[in-house]
Amino acid sequence: MTASAHEPTTPPRRRFDPMSGTWGMVLVDLVAVVVLASIAKAVSDHFDTTTTRWAVFVGTTALLILVAVATPLRILLLRQRRADDEKTQALHAQFERTQFDATVGRALDMADNEDQALAVAIRALVLAAPNFDSTVLLADNSDAHLQLAARSPGCSEDSVCNVATPRGCPALRHGHTLEFGADQLDCCPNLVDRGDDTLRALCIPVSIVGRATGVVHTVSSGRSLTEPARVRVEAVARQAGQRVGMLRATAQTSLQASTDPLTGVLNRRSLENAVRSLQQQAVPFAVTICDVDDFKDLNDTFGHDTGDRALRLFSRLLRNGVRSTDLVARYGGDEFVVVSPHEDAASVALVLNRIRLELKVALSDGRTPAFTISAGVADTSEAEEFPAVLTIADGRLLEAKRSGRDRVLAQA
């Protein structure tokens, strides 16, 4: 985006036009009458004859009639010219707004994630309201709190709105733009609390997927935004909300397609795609395959709801117990696979044994029937391809089952 996208454009000046309807030309008409009348009188005095006097009288009368007719016409032209100028300026302003909106829209379309979209929104706010401090606040996942999502460069902590909840923001409660002055009685309490009566703020709700869940806050000392700047800021808030909503919907769809709906961990296809990427980068990794011991008996005895609860509990412990860079997936039924980049089988076995003990603690509250897990671990030092490493780990899982269950095996 460039500055030309929002700088006002002044219509070009017209050159001197003797037929134009301007007050200057009306004055020229009046001066011309006075000058011609003086010339006529001088001629009349010089040629003291009846014919000459009549000729001067007729000429002067015709000139006065011409001026009497021309002056209202010039005034009418003047009014028309002013109306044309106002229309031209309105068209220029509309063109600039349209150009600015289109530029912001193109920039937001190129944002691949929410952080990039917010960065574009801040740059646009700086262009729309230069020398104003601008911040964007968005609700968190619970919609119970407002959090600072982005701020303009140089924006101080004192310029950041301290509203904590969506209900605490008057603009969000009312659902439309509000402008405040700290010295006004009907001012937002969050602005009054800053202790500066010269502050002027504009708060614009940000609607994401049809819900007002954020606010754009612009503030300055002793100045208010002009109407064109206000319109541009509102346009940025509207388009940013639309783009963030679209990105969130796309991310949610992608998440649903890549995760297991019961446990929330990766599904089998997503895991295999991620491992393929690791192998392309020649990253060594360890593979763990684990499942719930006697899961069928658990289902048959307590029902499928209890079995689902057991899977959710174990998957949560598994996800929380490994590193954030590790890949956790439900591979099918009660089987889970963990891929740990840059780890060996022995190290991962220690982690799985700790998780196995944490499971016993978690089950001690009695809300879920007791169950145990078994696991087998292998790494890429034993085989190069993922299917081969997984086969080795699966063999160790079967050996753990045969040797009594409730254990982790990392070597034959």
C-alpha positions in Angstrom: 0.0 0.0 0.0 1.3 3.4 -0.9 0.5 6.9 0.5 -1.2 7.8 -2.8 -4.0 5.4 -1.8 -5.3 7.7 0.8 -3.9 11.2 0.2 -6.6 13.7 -0.9 -6.5 14.9 -4.5 -7.3 18.6 -5.3 -9.2 19.3 -8.6 -7.0 21.2 -11.0 -7.4 25.0 -11.2 -9.1 26.4 -14.3 -7.4 29.0 -16.4 -8.9 32.5 -16.9 -12.3 32.1 -18.7 -14.1 35.4 -19.7 -17.3 33.5 -20.0 -17.1 31.8 -16.7 -19.7 32.3 -14.0 -17.5 33.7 -11.2 -17.9 36.6 -8.8 -14.8 38.1 -10.3 -16.4 38.2 -13.8 -19.5 39.8 -12.3 -17.3 42.5 -10.9 -15.7 42.9 -14.3 -19.1 43.4 -15.8 -19.9 46.2 -13.3 -16.6 47.9 -13.9 -17.2 47.7 -17.6 -20.6 49.4 -17.2 -19.0 52.3 -15.2 -16.1 52.7 -17.8 -18.4 52.5 -20.8 -20.9 55.0 -19.2 -18.0 57.4 -18.6 -16.9 57.0 -22.2 -20.4 57.6 -23.4 -20.8 60.7 -21.3 -17.5 62.1 -22.6 -18.5 61.4 -26.2 -21.9 63.0 -25.6 -20.3 66.1 -24.2 -17.9 66.3 -27.1 -20.6 65.9 -29.8 -23.3 68.2 -28.6 -26.0 67.2 -31.0 -29.3 65.6 -30.6 -28.5 62.6 -32.9 -25.3 61.9 -31.0 -27.0 62.1 -27.6 -29.7 59.7 -28.8 -27.1 57.3 -30.2 -25.2 57.4 -26.8 -28.4 56.9 -24.9 -29.5 53.9 -27.0 -26.0 52.4 -26.8 -25.8 52.9 -23.0 -29.3 51.5 -22.5 -28.5 48.4 -24.6 -25.3 47.9 -22.6 -27.2 48.2 -19.3 -29.8 45.7 -20.6 -27.0 43.4 -21.6 -25.3 43.7 -18.2 -28.7 43.3 -16.4 -29.2 40.0 -18.3 -25.6 38.8 -18.1 -25.1 39.3 -14.4 -27.8 36.9 -13.3 -26.6 34.5 -15.9 -23.1 34.7 -14.5 -24.4 34.2 -10.9 -26.3 31.1 -12.2 -23.2 29.8 -13.8 -21.3 30.5 -10.6 -23.7 28.4 -8.6 -23.5 25.7 -11.2 -19.8 25.8 -11.2 -19.7 25.4 -7.4 -22.1 22.5 -7.6 -19.9 20.9 -10.2 -16.8 21.4 -8.0 -18.5 19.8 -5.0 -19.6 16.9 -7.1 -16.1 16.5 -8.5 -14.6 16.6 -5.0 -17.2 14.0 -3.8 -16.2 11.7 -6.8 -12.5 12.2 -6.0 -13.2 11.3 -2.3 -15.3 8.2 -3.3 -12.6 7.1 -5.7 -9.9 7.4 -3.0 -12.0 5.4 -0.6 -12.6 2.7 -3.2 -8.9 2.6 -4.1 -7.9 2.4 -0.4 -10.5 -0.3 0.3 -9.3 -2.3 -2.7 -5.7 -2.0 -1.7 -6.4 -3.2 1.9 -8.5 -6.1 0.5 -5.7 -7.2 -1.8 -3.1 -7.0 1.0 -5.4 -9.0 3.4 -6.0 -11.7 0.7 -2.3 -12.4 0.6 -2.2 -13.1 4.4 -1.9 -16.8 5.0 -2.6 -16.8 8.7 -4.1 -14.6 11.4 -0.9 -13.0 12.5 -0.2 -11.8 8.9 -3.7 -10.5 8.6 -3.3 -8.5 11.8 0.0 -7.1 10.6 -1.6 -5.9 7.4 -4.5 -4.4 9.4 -2.0 -2.4 11.5 -0.1 -1.1 8.5 -3.5 0.0 7.0 -4.5 1.7 10.2 -1.2 3.7 10.2 -2.0 4.8 6.6 -5.7 5.6 7.4 -5.0 7.4 10.7 -1.4 8.7 10.7 -0.1 10.1 14.0 -2.7 8.2 15.9 -2.0 5.2 18.1 -4.0 2.2 16.9 -4.5 -1.2 18.6 -6.6 -4.3 17.8 -8.1 -6.3 20.6 -9.7 -9.7 20.0 -11.6 -12.1 22.3 -9.8 -15.3 23.4 -11.1 -18.8 22.6 -13.6 -18.6 25.5 -15.0 -15.3 24.3 -14.7 -14.2 28.0 -11.6 -12.0 27.7 -10.2 -9.4 25.3 -6.5 -9.7 24.5 -4.2 -7.3 22.7 -3.7 -8.8 19.2 -1.7 -6.1 17.5 -0.6 -2.5 17.9 0.8 0.3 15.7 4.6 1.0 15.8 5.5 3.4 18.6 2.2 2.8 20.4 2.8 3.1 24.1 1.3 1.1 26.9 -0.7 4.1 27.9 -2.4 4.1 24.5 -3.5 0.5 24.8 -7.2 0.1 25.9 -7.3 -1.7 29.2 -10.8 -3.2 28.7 -10.7 -6.8 29.9 -13.9 -8.4 28.6 -16.2 -8.0 25.5 -19.0 -6.9 27.8 -16.8 -4.2 29.3 -16.4 -2.5 25.9 -19.3 -0.1 25.1 -18.6 -0.3 21.3 -18.9 -4.1 21.4 -22.1 -3.9 23.6 -23.7 -1.4 21.2 -22.4 -3.1 18.1 -21.4 0.1 16.3 -18.6 2.7 16.2 -18.3 5.1 19.1 -16.2 8.2 19.5 -15.2 9.5 22.9 -13.5 12.5 24.5 -12.0 12.0 27.9 -13.5 15.4 29.1 -17.1 14.4 28.2 -19.6 13.1 30.7 -20.7 10.2 28.4 -17.2 8.9 27.9 -16.0 5.3 28.1 -14.7 4.6 31.6 -11.7 2.9 30.2 -10.6 6.2 28.6 -11.4 8.3 31.6 -9.3 6.1 33.9 -6.2 7.1 32.0 -6.3 10.5 33.7 -5.8 12.7 30.5 -8.8 14.9 29.7 -7.3 15.7 26.2 -7.6 12.2 24.9 -9.8 11.5 22.0 -10.6 7.8 21.0 -12.5 6.0 18.3 -13.6 2.5 19.0 -14.9 0.3 16.1 -16.2 -3.3 16.7 -14.6 -6.1 14.7 -17.1 -8.7 13.5 -15.7 -12.2 13.0 -18.0 -14.7 11.4 -21.0 -12.5 12.1 -20.1 -11.9 15.8 -18.6 -8.7 17.3 -15.6 -10.3 19.1 -13.0 -7.6 18.8 -12.4 -3.9 18.6 -10.1 -1.4 16.8 -9.1 1.4 19.1 -7.5 4.6 17.9 -6.5 7.3 20.3 -4.7 10.7 20.2 -4.3 13.7 22.5 -6.4 16.7 21.6 -7.3 15.6 18.1 -10.2 13.7 16.6 -10.1 11.8 13.3 -11.4 13.6 10.3 -14.5 12.1 8.6 -12.5 10.6 5.7 -10.0 9.1 8.1 -12.8 7.7 10.2 -14.4 6.0 7.1 -11.0 4.5 6.2 -10.5 3.1 9.7 -13.9 1.6 9.8 -13.2 0.0 6.4 -10.0 -1.6 7.8 -11.8 -2.9 10.8 -14.5 -4.5 8.6 -12.2 -6.1 6.1 -9.8 -7.3 8.8 -12.6 -9.0 10.7 -13.8 -10.7 7.5 -10.3 -12.0 6.6 -9.6 -13.2 10.2 -13.0 -15.0 10.2 -12.2 -16.7 6.9 -8.7 -17.8 8.1 -10.2 -19.2 11.3 -12.8 -21.1 9.4 -10.2 -22.5 7.0 -7.9 -23.5 9.9 -10.8 -25.1 11.7 -11.7 -27.1 8.6 -8.1 -28.1 8.1 -7.9 -29.1 11.8 -11.0 -31.3 11.5 -9.6 -33.0 8.4 -6.3 -33.8 10.1 -7.3 -34.8 13.6 -9.2 -37.7 15.2 -12.6 -36.4 16.3 -12.7 -38.5 19.5 -9.3 -37.7 21.0 -8.2 -34.6 19.1 -4.8 -36.0 18.2 -3.6 -36.5 14.6 -5.3 -39.1 12.4 -3.3 -41.8 10.5 -3.1 -39.9 7.2 -1.8 -36.7 8.8 0.8 -38.6 10.7 2.1 -40.4 7.6 2.2 -37.1 5.7 4.2 -35.5 8.6 6.6 -38.4 8.8 7.1 -38.3 5.0 8.3 -34.7 5.4 10.7 -35.7 8.2 12.2 -38.4 5.9 12.6 -36.0 3.1 14.7 -33.9 5.4 16.7 -36.9 6.6 15.6 -36.3 10.2 16.2 -39.4 12.5 13.2 -40.3 14.7 11.9 -42.9 17.1 8.5 -44.6 16.7 6.3 -45.7 19.6 3.1 -47.8 19.1 1.0 -48.4 22.2 -2.6 -49.5 23.0 -4.9 -50.1 25.9 -4.5 -53.6 27.4 -7.7 -55.7 27.1 -9.6 -52.8 25.5 -12.3 -55.2 24.2 -13.0 -56.4 27.8 -13.2 -52.8 29.0 -15.8 -52.0 26.3 -17.8 -55.2 26.9 -17.9 -54.8 30.7 -18.5 -51.0 31.0 -19.8 -50.0 27.6 -18.5 -48.0 24.7 -18.9 -44.6 26.4 -16.5 -45.8 29.1 -14.1 -47.1 26.4 -14.2 -43.7 24.7 -13.5 -41.9 28.0 -10.5 -44.2 28.6 -9.1 -43.4 25.1 -9.6 -39.6 25.7 -7.9 -39.8 29.0 -4.9 -41.8 27.7 -4.5 -39.6 24.6 -4.5 -36.5 26.8 -1.8 -37.9 29.0 0.2 -39.0 25.9 -0.1 -35.6 24.3 0.9 -33.7 27.5 3.7 -36.1 28.4 5.7 -35.9 25.1 7.4 -32.8 23.6 5.5 -30.3 21.6 7.6 -31.3 18.5 6.5 -34.9 18.8 3.7 -36.3 16.6 0.9 -38.1 18.4 -1.7 -39.9 16.4 -4.6 -42.3 16.8 -3.6 -45.0 14.4 -6.8 -47.1 14.6 -9.1 -48.4 17.3 -7.2 -48.2 20.6 -3.8 -48.0 19.0 -1.7 -44.8 19.2 1.5 -44.0 17.5 4.1 -41.4 18.6 6.9 -40.2 16.3 9.7 -38.4 18.2 12.2 -36.5 15.9 15.9 -36.5 16.9 15.2 -39.2 19.6 16.3 -42.8 20.1 14.2 -45.7 21.3 15.8 -45.9 24.8 15.1 -42.2 25.6 11.5 -42.4 24.4 10.9 -45.6 26.4 11.7 -43.7 29.6 9.1 -41.1 28.6 6.5 -43.8 28.0 7.2 -45.4 31.3 6.6 -42.1 33.1 3.3 -41.7 31.2 2.3 -45.2 32.1 2.8 -44.3 35.8 0.9 -41.0 35.4 -2.0 -43.0 34.0 -2.2 -45.0 37.2 -2.3 -41.7 39.2 -5.0 -40.3 36.9 -7.2 -43.4 37.3 -6.9 -43.3 41.1 -9.9 -41.0 41.4 -12.2 -43.8 40.3 -14.1 -41.9 37.6 -12.8 -44.2 35.0 -12.3 -48.0 35.4 -8.7 -49.0 35.9 -6.8 -50.0 32.8 -3.2 -50.3 31.7 -1.2 -49.7 28.5 1.6 -51.5 26.7 4.0 -50.0 24.2 6.8 -50.9 21.8 9.5 -48.5 20.7 12.0 -48.5 17.8 14.1 -45.9 15.9 15.6 -45.2 12.5 18.9 -46.7 13.5 17.2 -50.1 13.1 15.5 -49.4 9.8 15.3 -46.5 7.3 11.7 -46.3 6.2 8.8 -45.5 8.5 6.8 -48.7 7.8 9.8 -50.8 8.7 10.5 -48.9 11.9 6.8 -49.2 12.8 6.8 -53.0 12.1 9.7 -53.4 14.6 7.9 -51.3 17.2 4.7 -53.3 16.7 6.7 -56.5 17.2 7.9 -55.2 20.5 4.4 -54.2 21.5 3.2 -57.8 20.9 6.2 -59.1 23.0 5.1 -56.7 25.8 1.6 -58.2 25.6 2.9 -61.7 25.7 5.2 -61.0 28.7 2.5 -59.7 30.9 1.2 -56.3 29.6 1.5 -53.0 31.4 5.1 -52.4 30.1 7.2 -50.6 27.5 9.8 -52.5 25.4 12.5 -50.7 23.5 14.6 -53.7 22.6 14.1 -57.4 21.7 
